[in-house]
Each structure stands twice: as structure tokens, then as C-alpha cells.
């Protein structure tokens, strides 16, 4: 797989990919991540109440959604399965390679 610029296109919302960004220390980071498109991932109100930075409320539908953006996937945490990427701006992504057989 080749790196794809986010300016060229974004991955399908919710697709697990490798993402690349430069952090505040000018270090390149490669992470397993997903892009969440606007109003594509509904969350329950309890989650919205506890994490207002990553959740937005749509008054018209009275629904809560994850805020548009990139989320690093965290499979080893009990409370969260992903966290918002805030220490840099994702510039490139690529599909994950297939797992070993």
C-alpha cells in the first residue's frame, strides 16, 4: 500500500487505517486510526456528558455524534476504544496490510 494525502482523499468513515502526522516535537508518528466523517457515528448521551470535547449535539435530531476528525485506535484500554488525535494534524493515510496467516 502507498501513503495517500488527506488533501487527495479521505478514507471511508470508520475504516481502520495507518495514519501519519507530525507531533509538537516535530517527530513523525504512524498510528492505527480511523477518520470519522461529520454526523456519521452516533453516541449515547451518557458518553456525550462525560466527553464533551469529542462529541457534538445536533439539536434538530436531538442526537449526539462524535466530532469529525481522526481517532487513534486503542484496543488495550478498558474505557475507550479510541482517542482524538490532538497533538498534530494527520497528513497521510494508507490501508492496513492484511494480518499474517
N, CA, C and O of each residue as an XYZ file, in Angstrom:
404
protein
N       0.828     -1.217      0.000
C       0.000      0.000      0.000
C       0.859      1.263      0.000
O       1.960      1.279      0.550
N       0.351      2.290     -0.609
C       1.047      3.572     -0.680
C       0.359      4.599      0.204
O      -0.848      4.514      0.431
N       1.121      5.574      0.707
C       0.546      6.659      1.501
C      -0.319      7.531      0.605
O       0.054      7.826     -0.530
N      -1.467      7.940      1.111
C      -2.418      8.783      0.383
C      -2.554     10.088      1.150
O      -2.806     10.075      2.355
N      -2.392     11.205      0.474
C      -2.539     12.511      1.105
C      -4.008     12.750      1.462
O      -4.900     12.418      0.682
N      -4.255     13.326      2.644
C      -5.642     13.652      3.019
C      -6.198     14.751      2.123
O      -7.414     14.918      2.025
N      -5.308     15.505      1.465
C      -5.770     16.517      0.511
C      -6.301     15.856     -0.759
O      -7.172     16.404     -1.434
N      -5.771     14.678     -1.078
C      -6.226     13.929     -2.247
C      -7.585     13.280     -1.972
O      -8.519     13.415     -2.762
N      -7.684     12.577     -0.842
C      -8.952     11.976     -0.427
C      -8.821     11.442      0.989
O      -7.722     11.168      1.470
N      -9.961     11.301      1.643
C     -10.036     10.735      2.984
C     -10.521      9.294      2.893
O     -11.206      8.931      1.936
N     -10.175      8.466      3.880
C     -10.703      7.107      3.860
C     -12.197      7.106      4.177
O     -12.733      8.089      4.688
N     -12.842      6.022      3.874
C     -14.242      5.851      4.236
C     -14.361      5.991      5.758
O     -13.522      5.480      6.499
N     -15.385      6.672      6.210
C     -15.576      6.894      7.638
C     -15.636      5.563      8.383
O     -16.401      4.669      8.020
N     -14.812      5.445      9.435
C     -14.803      4.242     10.263
C     -13.854      3.150      9.809
O     -13.671      2.163     10.523
N     -13.245      3.298      8.641
C     -12.303      2.298      8.141
C     -11.003      2.401      8.938
O     -10.466      3.498      9.089
N     -10.487      1.287      9.449
C      -9.233      1.280     10.187
C      -8.078      1.343      9.197
O      -7.993      0.543      8.265
N      -7.180      2.323      9.418
C      -6.065      2.579      8.511
C      -4.812      2.912      9.318
O      -4.879      3.079     10.536
N      -3.675      3.008      8.638
C      -2.482      3.627      9.214
C      -2.553      5.110      8.887
O      -2.868      5.482      7.757
N      -2.263      5.957      9.861
C      -2.289      7.401      9.642
C      -0.935      7.971     10.051
O      -0.258      7.422     10.920
N      -0.549      9.068      9.423
C       0.736      9.711      9.688
C       0.515     11.185      9.994
O      -0.241     11.871      9.306
N       1.188     11.661     11.040
C       1.190     13.096     11.356
C       2.502     13.440     12.041
O       3.238     12.553     12.474
N       2.790     14.727     12.135
C       3.965     15.224     12.839
C       3.487     15.817     14.152
O       2.583     16.652     14.167
N       4.104     15.380     15.279
C       3.658     15.882     16.583
C       4.320     17.218     16.925
O       5.068     17.773     16.121
N       4.039     17.722     18.115
C       4.534     19.043     18.522
C       6.051     19.072     18.710
O       6.628     20.152     18.826
N       6.707     17.912     18.743
C       8.166     17.838     18.848
C       8.814     17.597     17.490
O       9.986     17.230     17.411
N       8.042     17.805     16.417
C       8.494     17.603     15.037
C       8.881     16.157     14.752
O       9.712     15.890     13.883
N       8.283     15.237     15.476
C       8.520     13.817     15.257
C       7.359     13.230     14.467
O       6.196     13.459     14.797
N       7.677     12.476     13.427
C       6.647     11.800     12.650
C       6.059     10.643     13.434
O       6.793      9.875     14.055
N       4.765     10.516     13.412
C       4.074      9.432     14.118
C       3.227      8.649     13.135
O       2.516      9.227     12.314
N       3.307      7.330     13.225
C       2.446      6.428     12.468
C       1.566      5.718     13.479
O       2.068      5.110     14.425
N       0.251      5.790     13.285
C      -0.689      5.209     14.237
C      -1.773      4.434     13.491
O      -2.032      4.680     12.313
N      -2.394      3.500     14.193
C      -3.585      2.841     13.658
C      -4.745      3.732     14.044
O      -4.928      4.050     15.219
N      -5.534      4.139     13.052
C      -6.533      5.174     13.296
C      -7.745      4.989     12.399
O      -7.793      4.100     11.550
N      -8.712      5.852     12.615
C      -9.877      5.930     11.735
C     -10.281      7.393     11.611
O     -10.090      8.190     12.529
N     -10.842      7.724     10.455
C     -11.404      9.043     10.231
C     -12.907      8.926     10.457
O     -13.546      8.001      9.956
N     -13.470      9.867     11.212
C     -14.911      9.897     11.451
C     -15.480     11.109     10.725
O     -15.132     12.248     11.037
N     -16.350     10.860      9.761
C     -16.998     11.932      8.999
C     -18.060     12.612      9.861
O     -18.509     12.036     10.852
N     -18.468     13.836      9.494
C     -19.476     14.550     10.282
C     -20.777     13.754     10.401
O     -21.283     13.214      9.418
N     -21.299     13.694     11.610
C     -22.581     13.053     11.922
C     -22.679     11.618     11.401
O     -23.748     11.180     10.975
N     -21.559     10.890     11.438
C     -21.564      9.510     10.960
C     -21.524      8.495     12.098
O     -21.833      7.323     11.884
N     -21.150      8.924     13.304
C     -21.060      7.993     14.432
C     -21.844      8.540     15.608
O     -21.375      9.424     16.325
N     -23.045      8.007     15.803
C     -23.892      8.443     16.910
C     -23.400      7.813     18.211
O     -23.002      6.648     18.227
N     -23.427      8.581     19.299
C     -23.049      8.088     20.620
C     -24.201      8.346     21.578
O     -25.039      9.213     21.334
N     -24.238      7.584     22.677
C     -25.324      7.790     23.633
C     -25.053      9.041     24.477
O     -23.920      9.516     24.554
N     -26.081      9.553     25.092
C     -25.968     10.813     25.829
C     -25.051     10.691     27.033
O     -24.456     11.692     27.434
N     -24.904      9.499     27.637
C     -24.005      9.339     28.782
C     -22.562      9.577     28.361
O     -21.799     10.214     29.087
N     -22.189      9.071     27.200
C     -20.847      9.300     26.669
C     -20.659     10.782     26.361
O     -19.607     11.353     26.649
N     -21.670     11.395     25.783
C     -21.605     12.810     25.432
C     -21.410     13.665     26.673
O     -20.675     14.652     26.634
N     -22.054     13.303     27.769
C     -21.962     14.063     29.011
C     -20.563     13.989     29.605
O     -20.097     14.959     30.202
N     -19.883     12.852     29.451
C     -18.570     12.684     30.069
C     -17.417     13.151     29.185
O     -16.319     13.377     29.695
N     -17.625     13.301     27.897
C     -16.542     13.671     26.987
C     -17.026     14.709     25.983
O     -17.239     14.403     24.809
N     -17.194     15.919     26.451
C     -17.770     16.963     25.607
C     -16.820     17.452     24.520
O     -17.272     18.083     23.565
N     -15.525     17.186     24.630
C     -14.587     17.655     23.611
C     -14.703     16.886     22.304
O     -14.425     17.441     21.241
N     -15.103     15.630     22.359
C     -15.157     14.794     21.157
C     -16.577     14.512     20.704
O     -16.793     13.664     19.839
N     -17.546     15.209     21.274
C     -18.940     14.945     20.964
C     -19.646     16.253     20.639
O     -19.418     17.276     21.284
N     -20.505     16.203     19.629
C     -21.318     17.370     19.303
C     -22.790     16.984     19.298
O     -23.154     15.847     19.000
N     -23.615     17.945     19.631
C     -25.064     17.719     19.721
C     -25.735     18.315     18.492
O     -25.481     19.464     18.128
N     -26.591     17.526     17.858
C     -27.388     18.015     16.742
C     -28.785     18.307     17.288
O     -29.552     17.392     17.588
N     -29.101     19.595     17.412
C     -30.380     19.983     18.013
C     -31.570     19.539     17.182
O     -32.611     19.187     17.735
N     -31.435     19.548     15.882
C     -32.548     19.172     15.001
C     -33.012     17.730     15.258
O     -34.210     17.459     15.335
N     -32.052     16.819     15.387
C     -32.407     15.416     15.623
C     -32.315     15.027     17.095
O     -32.686     13.916     17.471
N     -31.816     15.952     17.934
C     -31.570     15.698     19.357
C     -30.692     14.462     19.540
O     -30.945     13.626     20.408
N     -29.648     14.361     18.698
C     -28.716     13.246     18.750
C     -27.314     13.765     19.034
O     -27.002     14.927     18.773
N     -26.471     12.882     19.575
C     -25.073     13.200     19.840
C     -24.198     12.400     18.895
O     -24.439     11.216     18.659
N     -23.168     13.063     18.349
C     -22.269     12.422     17.389
C     -20.824     12.678     17.785
O     -20.508     13.703     18.390
N     -19.938     11.729     17.435
C     -18.516     12.003     17.566
C     -18.179     13.172     16.653
O     -18.685     13.265     15.534
N     -17.335     14.049     17.131
C     -16.887     15.186     16.341
C     -16.074     14.684     15.151
O     -15.304     13.730     15.273
N     -16.248     15.326     14.010
C     -15.483     14.960     12.813
C     -13.993     15.021     13.121
O     -13.529     15.938     13.799
N     -13.251     14.047     12.623
C     -11.804     14.081     12.777
C     -11.185     12.703     12.827
O     -11.832     11.697     12.536
N      -9.917     12.679     13.204
C      -9.131     11.456     13.275
C      -9.070     10.965     14.709
O      -8.943     11.755     15.645
N      -9.164      9.636     14.873
C      -9.133      8.997     16.189
C      -8.131      7.852     16.167
O      -8.198      6.968     15.314
N      -7.190      7.882     17.130
C      -6.249      6.778     17.268
C      -6.964      5.619     17.956
O      -7.649      5.814     18.960
N      -6.805      4.423     17.418
C      -7.475      3.237     17.954
C      -6.670      2.671     19.120
O      -5.467      2.440     19.004
N      -7.345      2.453     20.239
C      -6.702      1.998     21.472
C      -7.375      0.711     21.937
O      -8.300      0.764     22.748
N      -6.941     -0.416     21.453
C      -7.569     -1.688     21.804
C      -7.248     -2.172     23.214
O      -7.913     -3.077     23.718
N      -6.248     -1.589     23.855
C      -5.828     -2.091     25.155
C      -6.348     -1.256     26.333
O      -5.874     -1.431     27.456
N      -7.297     -0.366     26.107
C      -7.874      0.432     27.190
C      -9.267     -0.085     27.487
O     -10.004     -0.456     26.574
N      -9.631     -0.111     28.758
C     -10.961     -0.586     29.136
C     -12.053      0.425     28.802
O     -13.091      0.051     28.258
N     -11.835      1.698     29.119
C     -12.890      2.696     28.980
C     -13.090      3.205     27.563
O     -14.223      3.464     27.157
N     -12.024      3.352     26.810
C     -12.108      3.958     25.486
C     -11.562      3.004     24.431
O     -10.617      2.257     24.683
N     -12.161      3.039     23.261
C     -11.620      2.258     22.153
C     -10.819      3.139     21.209
O     -10.096      2.639     20.347
N     -10.950      4.465     21.373
C     -10.192      5.392     20.545
C     -10.098      6.738     21.256
O     -10.896      7.054     22.138
N      -9.097      7.525     20.846
C      -8.939      8.874     21.373
C      -8.687      9.825     20.206
O      -8.080      9.446     19.205
N      -9.150     11.039     20.342
C      -8.991     12.037     19.297
C      -7.514     12.378     19.102
O      -6.772     12.522     20.074
N      -7.098     12.505     17.864
C      -5.729     12.923     17.559
C      -5.678     14.434     17.716
O      -6.286     15.172     16.941
N      -4.941     14.890     18.736
C      -4.889     16.329     19.017
C      -3.480     16.898     19.022
O      -3.314     18.115     19.100
N      -2.455     16.045     18.940
C      -1.096     16.571     19.029
C      -0.463     16.842     17.666
O       0.734     17.115     17.574
N      -1.261     16.765     16.621
C      -0.796     17.042     15.275
C      -1.941     16.886     14.300
O      -3.048     16.509     14.683
N      -1.676     17.176     13.042
C      -2.695     17.083     12.004
C      -2.317     15.940     11.071
O      -1.233     15.935     10.487
N      -3.214     14.978     10.935
C      -2.952     13.849     10.046
C      -2.812     14.369      8.619
O      -3.678     15.086      8.118
N      -1.705     13.996      7.971
C      -1.448     14.464      6.602
C      -1.591     13.344      5.574
O      -1.887     13.605      4.408
N      -1.380     12.089      6.004
C      -1.415     10.957      5.075
C      -2.021      9.730      5.768
O      -2.043      9.632      6.995
N      -2.504      8.818      4.954
C      -3.044      7.558      5.469
C      -2.838      6.481      4.421
O      -2.589      6.781      3.253
N      -2.941      5.219      4.839
C      -2.884      4.091      3.919
C      -3.686      2.949      4.501
O      -3.843      2.850      5.718
N      -4.203      2.071      3.624
C      -4.928      0.905      4.137
C      -3.999      0.038      4.996
O      -2.790     -0.011      4.771
N      -4.581     -0.634      5.970
C      -3.801     -1.578      6.768
C      -3.421     -2.781      5.900
O      -4.214     -3.221      5.067
N      -2.224     -3.306      6.092
C      -1.878     -4.534      5.362
C      -2.686     -5.697      5.954
O      -3.181     -5.600      7.077
N      -2.814     -6.774      5.213
C      -3.537     -7.925      5.763
C      -2.746     -8.526      6.923
O      -1.518     -8.439      6.946
N      -3.440     -9.134      7.883
C      -2.718     -9.761      9.010
C      -1.965    -11.002      8.531
O      -2.299    -11.566      7.489
N      -0.951    -11.430      9.289
C      -0.223    -12.642      8.900
C      -1.137    -13.863      8.921
O      -2.102    -13.922      9.683
N      -0.820    -14.811      8.089
C      -1.597    -16.060      8.028
C      -1.063    -17.068      9.022
O      -1.586    -18.178      9.117
